Amino acid sequence: MTEIKVKDVFPIDNGIFTAIAAAAAPLDFPTDLDLLLLSKCGNRCITPIVEMLLDSSGRLTQAALDRLAALIVSEYGEAWSRIKEALELEYNPLSSNNYHEEETTNTEGETEDKSNENTSKVIATDSQLPQSMLSDGGETLIGTNTGTNKNTVKRTLTRTNNGTSFKSSELLQSEIKMRIDSRFTAQVVEDVKNYIAMMLY
């Protein structure tokens, strides 16, 4: 049986990574990954699944590339998304400066005043006044004053700092993107290589 090598069936331009980019949207892939892939595994033999998709001339049609790309994305797409998110967090210098602080203070006070006042007035008997105008008695005044005051004060403090005012962070954006793309690309190329090319023993 003739051994078929990767470079003999996969095109350099508009190859498997072009199809993967369409199937794995919205993930972005750097350009020229087809060339990078062939430089890493072009001399290896293709895997059985690739061989099953070859046409009668031993080439991969566009339909076959699209089908193979869909299989690869189904296998690795979710992991790629998680890797990309993890790398963006790891290389984001602003993430450690993002914070949200909220302070709430409740102050409650209650005062209650109670007082009782008893007043007694007595009019004495005067023997010089007529009997009909005399009185002997008392007047009592009892009063209760009650007051309740309740005061509630709530203070909320919110602080937000995303570090966007630092020019140094803007200068790092290009370097951050380069590092993310480099590590992400390396993992993606490795996965695709393992899917289409036989391992070396």
Residue pairs with C-beta under 8 A, 6 or more apart in sequence:
3 45
4 45
4 46
4 51
4 54
4 58
5 42
5 43
5 44
5 45
5 46
6 38
6 41
6 42
6 43
6 44
6 45
6 46
6 50
6 196
6 197
7 38
7 42
7 43
8 58
9 46
9 50
9 54
9 58
9 59
9 60
10 16
10 34
10 37
10 38
10 60
10 196
11 34
11 60
12 34
12 35
12 38
13 34
14 34
15 34
15 37
15 38
15 65
16 34
16 37
16 65
16 68
16 69
16 72
16 192
16 196
17 29
17 33
17 34
17 37
17 192
18 34
18 65
19 62
19 65
19 66
19 68
19 69
20 29
20 69
20 72
20 73
20 192
21 27
21 28
21 29
22 66
22 69
23 66
23 69
23 70
23 72
23 73
23 77
24 69
24 73
24 77
24 80
27 77
27 80
27 81
27 84
29 185
29 188
30 181
30 185
33 185
33 188
33 189
36 185
36 189
37 189
37 192
37 193
40 189
40 193
41 193
41 196
41 197
44 197
44 198
44 200
45 197
45 198
46 196
46 197
46 198
47 195
47 196
47 197
47 198
49 68
49 71
49 195
50 60
50 68
50 196
53 60
53 64
53 67
53 68
54 60
54 64
55 61
55 64
60 68
68 196
71 195
72 191
72 192
72 195
75 191
75 195
76 188
76 191
76 192
76 195
79 191
80 184
80 187
80 188
80 191
83 184
83 187
84 180
84 184
87 179
87 180
87 183
87 184
88 180
89 95
91 176
91 179
91 180
92 176
93 163
93 169
93 172
93 176
94 162
94 163
94 164
94 169
97 161
97 162
97 163
98 161
98 162
98 163
99 159
99 160
99 161
100 158
100 159
100 160
101 157
101 158
101 159
102 156
102 157
102 158
103 155
103 156
103 157
104 154
104 155
104 156
105 153
105 154
105 155
106 152
106 153
106 154
107 151
107 152
107 153
108 150
108 151
108 152
109 149
109 150
109 151
110 148
110 149
110 150
111 147
111 148
111 149
112 146
112 147
112 148
113 145
113 146
113 147
114 144
114 145
114 146
115 143
115 144
115 145
116 142
116 143
116 144
117 141
117 142
117 143
118 140
118 141
118 142
119 139
119 140
119 141
120 138
120 139
120 140
121 138
121 139
122 137
122 138
123 135
123 136
123 137
124 136
125 134
125 135
125 136
126 134
163 169
